[in-house]
Amino acid sequence: MPNDTDRKVQALLRGDYRRMSEVERLQKVCELNRLLVKLMEAEVRQRHPKC
């Protein structure tokens, strides 16, 4: 985890991920990847509005 994340928050996140099943973790990764793609697409549209 990044050093700028509070230790209490880090502990909560680790605990949440430990309680997730493998399928749930994979679903979360896929969800985060979709979000990243949407953010990247939005940035491209912002930089190149006429395309």
GROMACS elastic network, one bead per residue, 0.5 to 0.9 nm:
[ bonds ]
;  ai    aj funct       b0    kb
    1     4     6  0.83706   500
    1     5     6  0.70307   500
    1    10     6  0.71114   500
    2     5     6  0.57821   500
    3     6     6  0.77997   500
    3     7     6  0.88664   500
    5     8     6  0.84225   500
    5     9     6  0.66944   500
    5    10     6  0.65246   500
    6     9     6  0.52880   500
    6    10     6  0.62692   500
    6    11     6  0.87766   500
    7    11     6  0.61826   500
    7    12     6  0.86643   500
    8    11     6  0.51630   500
    8    12     6  0.63388   500
    8    13     6  0.87489   500
    9    12     6  0.50666   500
    9    13     6  0.61948   500
    9    14     6  0.85862   500
   10    13     6  0.51730   500
   10    14     6  0.61219   500
   10    15     6  0.85217   500
   11    14     6  0.51628   500
   11    15     6  0.60731   500
   11    16     6  0.85848   500
   12    15     6  0.51339   500
   12    16     6  0.61629   500
   12    17     6  0.86891   500
   13    16     6  0.51163   500
   13    17     6  0.62482   500
   13    18     6  0.85684   500
   14    17     6  0.52294   500
   14    18     6  0.60956   500
   14    19     6  0.86967   500
   15    18     6  0.50796   500
   15    19     6  0.63004   500
   15    20     6  0.88229   500
   16    19     6  0.53126   500
   16    20     6  0.65141   500
   17    20     6  0.51766   500
   17    21     6  0.82744   500
   17    24     6  0.88774   500
   17    25     6  0.70670   500
   18    21     6  0.78564   500
   20    23     6  0.78664   500
   20    24     6  0.56354   500
   20    25     6  0.60950   500
   21    24     6  0.51092   500
   21    25     6  0.62608   500
   21    26     6  0.86302   500
   22    25     6  0.51242   500
   22    26     6  0.61779   500
   22    27     6  0.85858   500
   23    26     6  0.50977   500
   23    27     6  0.61240   500
   23    28     6  0.86114   500
   24    28     6  0.61692   500
   24    29     6  0.86666   500
   25    28     6  0.50228   500
   25    29     6  0.62506   500
   25    30     6  0.86738   500
   26    29     6  0.50452   500
   26    30     6  0.62282   500
   26    31     6  0.85682   500
   27    30     6  0.50943   500
   27    31     6  0.60945   500
   27    32     6  0.86064   500
   28    32     6  0.61212   500
   28    33     6  0.85197   500
   29    32     6  0.51351   500
   29    33     6  0.61045   500
   29    34     6  0.86607   500
   30    33     6  0.50149   500
   30    34     6  0.62125   500
   30    35     6  0.86385   500
   31    34     6  0.52057   500
   31    35     6  0.63188   500
   31    36     6  0.87273   500
   32    35     6  0.50091   500
   32    36     6  0.61802   500
   32    37     6  0.86982   500
   33    36     6  0.50203   500
   33    37     6  0.62603   500
   33    38     6  0.86882   500
   34    37     6  0.51437   500
   34    38     6  0.62884   500
   34    39     6  0.87127   500
   35    38     6  0.51181   500
   35    39     6  0.62442   500
   35    40     6  0.86689   500
   36    39     6  0.50871   500
   36    40     6  0.61658   500
   36    41     6  0.85680   500
   37    40     6  0.50845   500
   37    41     6  0.60743   500
   37    42     6  0.85457   500
   38    41     6  0.50804   500
   38    42     6  0.61346   500
   38    43     6  0.86594   500
   39    42     6  0.50930   500
   39    43     6  0.62843   500
   39    44     6  0.87601   500
   40    43     6  0.51020   500
   40    44     6  0.63036   500
   40    45     6  0.86802   500
   41    44     6  0.51245   500
   41    45     6  0.61888   500
   41    46     6  0.85730   500
   42    45     6  0.50809   500
   42    46     6  0.61089   500
   42    47     6  0.86427   500
   43    47     6  0.61609   500
   43    48     6  0.84938   500
   44    47     6  0.51260   500
   44    48     6  0.59395   500
   44    49     6  0.80571   500
   45    48     6  0.50979   500
   45    49     6  0.52233   500
   45    50     6  0.81682   500
   45    51     6  0.74983   500
   46    49     6  0.55699   500
   48    51     6  0.58264   500
